[in-house]
Amino acid sequence: MAGKDKKDLAGKEKKDSAAGSNTKGKKKEVKKETGLGLTHKKDENFGEWYSEVVVSGEMIEYYDISGCYILRPWAMSIWEIMQAFFDSEIKKMNIKNCYFPLFVSPAVLQKEKDHIEGFAPEVAWVTKSGESDLEVPIAIRPTSETVMYPYYSKWIRGHRDLPLRLNQWCNVVRWEFSHPTPFIRSREFLWQEGHTAFATKEEADQEVLDILELYRRIYEEFLAVPVTKGKKSELEKFAGGLYTTTVEAFIPNTGRGIQGATSHCLGQNFAKMFEINFENDKGEKGMVWQNSWAYTTRTIGVMIMTHGDDKGLVLPPKVAAIQVVVIPVPFKDADTQGILDACSATVKTLNESGFRAEADLRDNYSPGWKYSNWEMKGVPLRIEIGPRDLANKQVRAVRRDNGAKIDIPMDNLVEEVKNLLDNIQQNLFDVAKQKKDACIQVVKTWEEFVEALGQKKLILAPWCDEEEVEKDVKTRTKGEMGAAKTLCSPFVQPELPEGTLCFASGKPAKKWTYWGRSY
């Protein structure tokens, strides 16, 4: 399981960990004991650990096209839970789902110059049909502004047609040439993309923040990942947009920020290009104000990086396909059938009470092997039932997040399991937040900035908010690890005393901004 010999066709070498036969010392013991276990440790080789855990935890399977991955049911179920939440919330906001084609004509794609320049290197093109060359190549959508907006100009005529608020759940293709990483950076991924049009900027501004709050909730309430809400710099904003807001996560093990999801105000730029005009109630002509916003399957990768450990995945209960796995532990001469019946009854009770529970009754694996298997897959709570538990009318519960064990009377099963799962969800968030907060370094000077960057910190620094200064920081920090850049300027700004100077330019500082390397 842990060591299928896979090759990431992007050129990255993947070591064959097929049976652990060449490993020595402790690694061999783990393999011998269960046939499971990871060969890399999170703190020692994060990249190899991550590549291994997403396969061993049955989240993805490598595909024979570089940068494309099969999402297995264990991952897809997480996406579906987040999708159900988000879809329900946007429908409350009267945003409606639709679907636009995958293909884009070159004429439409290139209509918005600034926008498409940002995506041009990543656009994949269809050039043949069978053996015949297409007269005009067709692009595959990297995003859908240019796909959708010609039709917005057709559908919007007067103020009664506004607001127009549409969302689609779909896939997009971006032919990335940087190193592919499952969930984090892939050539095809799933997402939702919302595209809305309003009569006024005030309405657009409000929606940007409303959607961003939903993204925060996905990360913090469902995935137990702490994020910072903020605004992107002019250099980092969405190409062709007015401004970009973001929820930014941080991975302490690598010292890198990661853009969690973005909500953009597009202003009137696209309205101008695509002639999306309307007549107001006074008969005056005007251009609409537009937004676009999206989150992707990257969310799953951020969750894995944040919570996973040397035993495998650690899933927050809210998104785990199986929240509780029940495992029989029969000893020699024990009442095996009685134990199996108790396991089945426990699962039935939990399922009827709204939990996602399953029993692992496979008789060709030992209890120890099953423990390791379900730990690898990150199931939040394991329940064991053996002869003593049967006699005492209890179960033993073992938490995945911290390994704590507790005996629960069968009479209190539902209440105790609910409390445990709630506690696990909160504890995962609290631990992740403590780790993230411990990485934040406030700096005031360039020397402090360089030192903090070398220590893989999430850097908060006073900045003059000038594009040329940000470009200069990128140039001065360029190296093997990648250049530093702005991550976001947090909405919640610390006090900026009068006379504070920019850490990089020495000019008067205008705001506090998070800096660092990023994915």
Secondary structure, DSSP 8 states (H G I E B T S, - for coil): -TT----BTTTB-----SSSTT--THHHHHHHHHS---SS-TTT-HHHHHHHHHHHTTSEEE-SSTT-EEE-HHHHHHHHHHHHHHHHHHHHTT-EE----SEE-HHHHTTSHHHHHHHGGG-EEEEEETTEEEEEEEEE-SSSHHHHHHHHHHH--BGGG--EEEEEEEEEE----S--BTTTB-SEEEEEEEEEEESSHHHHHHHHHHHHHHHHHIIIIIS----EEEE--TTTS-TT-SEEEEEEEEETTTTEEEEEEEEEEEETHHHHHHT-EEE-TTS-EEE-EEEEEEEETHHHHHHHHHH-BTTB----TTT-S-SEEEEE---TTS-HHHHHHHHHHHHHHHHHTT--EEE---SSS-HHHHHHHHHHTT-SEEEEE-HHHHHHTEEEEEETTT--EEEEEGGGHHHHHHHHHHHHHHHHHHHHHHHHHHHEEE--SHHHHHHHHHTT-EEEEEE---HHHHHHHHHHT-STT---EEEEEESS-----TT-B-TTT-SB--EEEEEEEE-
